[in-house]
């Protein structure tokens, strides 16, 4: 992305997890992108940068946009074309650039160089501790029906030893206050309806614990470790 068009951005969500951890992370079709500015400014910046294309790919912003409920986020659809052929459509959620921490992530995804595609040396991603804090809020809140996978994302970061408990606690306490839907630390009881999804995905990703009771116990342990971490 060229400076002057988008000079400050960050990825979050499943794409950021894939960039960090490659096949250890679950796959996703959607991009979560944080940009500065109001909704109109974000849409304009995205439209301008898409005009630049990439390699032999071209991008077109479709006219429909959708306001996400309870969040200052707009969902847009981007049509991707390779050479002269339509390739696929990608959903991009444009949220406000409010990150307190941004990490420069060296992409761990393999196979791009073998395809002859250029690889950026670093990609700006939401700081991993702040991302975990956001996921913790999302999967324990009142609107968590489709957030089962966030539980495994949190456990993956912890399992790989990439979670800084004190910094995550600071981020979580701030996010829970700002979003004001439920208190921190949250409960760890997982909905019964998540059990099969969690077990299937844990097996697919090769997690050491693949039964729902064990996943819930590990999740509780991570919440307690974050909530009791000593903060200077």
N, C-alpha and C positions, 0 to 999 in steps of 0.2 A: 504494500500500500504506500503510495507516494506521500511524502510529507507535503503539507499544504492542502491535501484533500482530506485525509484522515491522519492527523498527526498524533492522535491518542486514542487507542482502542484496546480492548482485551477480549479474549474468548473465555467462555466459562461453560459449564454443563458437560455433557458427554463428550463433545469434541475435544475440549481441553483435557479431559481424562485420557482419551485415546492418544493425544499428542504426547502426554507424559509417560504413559504406561503401555502403549501399544496393545498387544493381544491380551494382556492381563486385564484390561478394562473392557466393559461391555461396548458393543457397537451402537451407534446412534445415527439417525438420518437428519436430525435438526441441528442448526447452528444457533448458539446463544452468543450474542455479540453486544458488548457494552460500548457505547459511544457517548461522547459529551454532547450537550445541547438538548433542546426540547424535541418533541416527536418530529416536527417538520424539519428541523435541522438535521436530525439523524437520518431521515429518509433521503434528504438531498445529498448528504455526504455519501451514503451508500450508493445512490444512483450514479453519482459522479465517479466513484472509484470502480464501479462495475464496467464503466465505459473503457477502462484501461485494458480489460481482458487479461488473460494469462496463458502464456505459451500459445497453443492453437485453440484455446477455449475462449468462447465469447459468452457474455452474460446479459440477461435482460430482466429488468424488474417488472413483474406483472402488476397490473393496475390495482388489484384487490389488496386491501390491508385490513387487519383485524386488531382491534384493541383488546389486549389481554385483561381479564377481570382482575381487579384488586392489585393492579401493578401498572406502573408507568412504562408499559412495554407494548410494542407494535409488532405483529407477526406479518411478514411479507413473504411472497413466493418469488423465487428467482429461477428463470428458465436458463439452463446451461446447454450450450451448443459446442460440439467438438468438430472443428473444421466446418463442413457444411451440413452436419447432421445434428438433429436434436438429441441430447444425451439424457438429461433427467431434470426434474424440478426439485429445488432445495428450499425447505422452509428455514427462514432466518428470523429469530426473535431479537428485535432491536430494543435493548433496555438502556436505561441511563447509565452513564459512566461514573459510578459512585464508589468504585473500589478504593479501599485504603491501601491495599498491597497488590502489586502486579509482579509476576515472575516472568523472566525471560526464559522460555522453555525451548530446549533443543529437541526438535521432533524425534520421537522414538519410533514412529511408524516406518515400517520397512516396505520395500518394493517400489517406491517412487523413482529412485535413481535408475533402477532396472528398466523402468518404463520410459526413461529418457526425459523425465520431468525435472525441472529445477526445484531445489529444496531450499527454503529459507533457513539460514543458520539458527535463528531464534524466532519464536512467536510469542507475542505478549498474551499471557493468560492470567486470569484472576488468581491472586495468591492462594496457594493450596490450603492454608489454614482458614482463610476467609471463605473459600469455596466449601470446605467441610462445614463451617458454621452455618452457611446458607442452606446447605443440604439438611443439616440437623434440624433447622427450623422448619423446613418444608415437609419433612417426612414425619414430624411429630405434631404438626398443627391441625387445625380444624378442616383444612382443605387438602388433606393428604391422600385422597382416594387412589391416585395414580402415581404415588411417590415411593412405591416399594423398592425400586431399584436404587434410590438414594441410600438406603440402608447398606446395601452391599458396596456402593461406592465409598462410603465412610469406612467400612471395615477393610476395604482394599488398601486405602491410604494408610490406615493404621498398621495393617499386616506388612506392608512394605517398609515400615519404619519412617514414613515421610510426614508424620503428624507431630507438630510441636504443640503439646497440650496447653502450656500457658498462653501462647499466642492465639490458639484456637478459642480458649476460654474468653479472652479479651474481645475477640471478634464476635463470638456468640452472644455474650452479654449485651454488646452494643446492638446487634441485629435483632435480638429478641425484644429489646426496648423499643427500637425504631418501628418494628412491624406490629408490635402491640396486639398479638393474637393469643399468646399463651406464655407462661412463665418459663424462666430458665433456672435450674436444669429441667428439661422436660421428662416425662415418663418414657419408659422404654418398651411398654407393652405394644406389640404389633398386632394389627387387625388380623383376625382369623382368615379373611379372604386373601391375605398376602402369602399364606404359607406355601402353597404350591408354586407360585411364581418365584418366590425366594429360593426354594429348594432346587427348582429346575435350573435357575440361573447360576446358583452357586456350584452345581455340578458341571454345568457348561463351562464355567470360567475356571474350574479347578480349585475352588476354595477348600481349605482344610476341613471346614465344618459345613455340612450340607443339609442338616436337618433343622427344621424351624426352631425347635427349642434351643439348639446350640447357637443358632444365629442370633436369637433374641438375647441369650445370655452374653454373647460377645458384644452385642450392641449396648447392653446395659453397662458392661465393663468399660467400654470406650466413653460412654456418657459420664460415668463416675470419674474416670481419669481426667477428662476435660474439666468437669465441674470442680474437682478438688485440687487442680493444679495450682501451684504457688505462683502468684503474679507479683513481680517487683513493683 
